[in-house]
Amino acid sequence: MISDSLPLNSQQGDTVTSQDDATKGASRRADRLMTEEIEDAVQPLFKVNRALGWCRLLLLLLPALACLVMYIREPYLPLAVLWLLSAAVFYAFVMISTHDISHASLLDLGSAEQALGCALSWPVAWPYRTYRNLHQLHHRMNGMDLRDPERREPSEEELARAGWWRRLHFSHPFWLSVLVLGGIQLIGSMFWFGWKLRDSHSRLMGGLVSDGIGILVVQAAMFTWAIGHGQLIKLLLMLVVVERVVGALMQVRGMIEHHGIWKRFSTYELTQLYSSRNIAASPLVNLLMGGLPHHSLHHAYPSIPYDKLPQATPIAEAVLARNGHPPLPKLNSYAEGVALLL
């Protein structure tokens, strides 16, 4: 009797497993069809408005350069610092535009657009080409592969091995990453991950080399000019202030968009939609932030330009709701996002 019952129980278990697998398979197919429906619906939004992209870039770059000139010319240091802070804030948003350039969604100018990304980044020692290649890996790996170079979440194993200090940092990353490490951490991590993941992307080594050479040449030219014109102290102060301001903004933005929601879902598109966070923002903030307040849609469909992302989000949310999926992760403001990190 016992020997007869064992195969029966085993058979019942196999049947249940098969039914579960079939249910999961049907659910994945339904999710795949749903994300294809979203992509079809947002496809008309993929076209880049080149004139609008130039307007946005120049609207940020020209005031940054004007403030920088005033900083260099101003002899009274306290007033000069105010000009420098203004230049740094404008340039922080210029650097956000290089994110659009990395996706060719700002100007759609091919290699010329990528050269512009280097020209905007190397003066502040940002390894643009390495970043562009790593950011492509981030879009591929977000929520799915622990090698993700922009991952903000520790794995369970990493959390278990972490001491109290690292656990505190994982829960409240603002204090160390934003206030202390800032841009230095971001620049260092690009070179570190560029080398570490060099076998994961065919262009990473070339990007590392060109960034290293480009940054050295541009920085050497800047220091040569500064020494020759008696502006060395002002150049050093400029590099420090820009690193603090731009680094803080970039750190805050990246953490708000991903903190606490790194998780895999049934399809690639759903993983990107639900492992990225949206932030309610005005049209002006959306312009300054390059559409990144609509981060879920950007991650799932990175070819959508920044100005079309506000249109894409409600389209995707309507399809998700119709298929019984929860709303996309969202915060009511960037202030709420900062509070999340404190």
Secondary structure, 3 states (H helix, E strand, C coil): CHHHHHHHHHHHHHHHHHHHHHHHHHHHHHHHHHHHHHHHHHHHHHCCCHHHHHHHHHHHHHHHHHHHHHHHHCCCHHHHHHHHHHHHHHHHHHHHHHHHHHCCCCCCCCHHHHHHHHHHHHHHCCCHHHHHHHHHHHHHHCCCCCCCCCCCCCCHHHHHHCCHHHHHHHHCCHHHHHHHHHHHHHHHHHHHHHHHCCCCCCCHHHHHHHHHHHHHHHHHHHHHHHHHCCCHHHHHHHHHHHHHHHHHHHHHHHHHHHCCCCCCCCCHHHHHHHCCCEECCCHHHHHHCCCHHHHHHHHHCCCCCCCCHHHHHHHHHHHHHHCCCCCCCEECCHHHHHHHHC
